[in-house]
């Protein structure tokens, strides 16, 4: 099972990244757990200075951007 985390304080882009990520994972048909990390102190533990960010199995895949569904699929495979 993939552990997918969305890092962000709950802004519009953070919510959109969560929606796109959920869509990408569902389309891939993988088992996953999606967690939203909203506390600044927890986000900083990942070394991320700009949100939203996508973390897959502990690795930051993108920060500060909003990739499309196809790009997210590549990141979470």
Secondary structure, DSSP 8 states (H G I E B T S, - for coil): -EEEEEESSS-HHHHHHHHHHHHHHHHHT--EEEEEE--HHHHHTTT--SS-EEEETTEEEEES----HHHHHHHH-
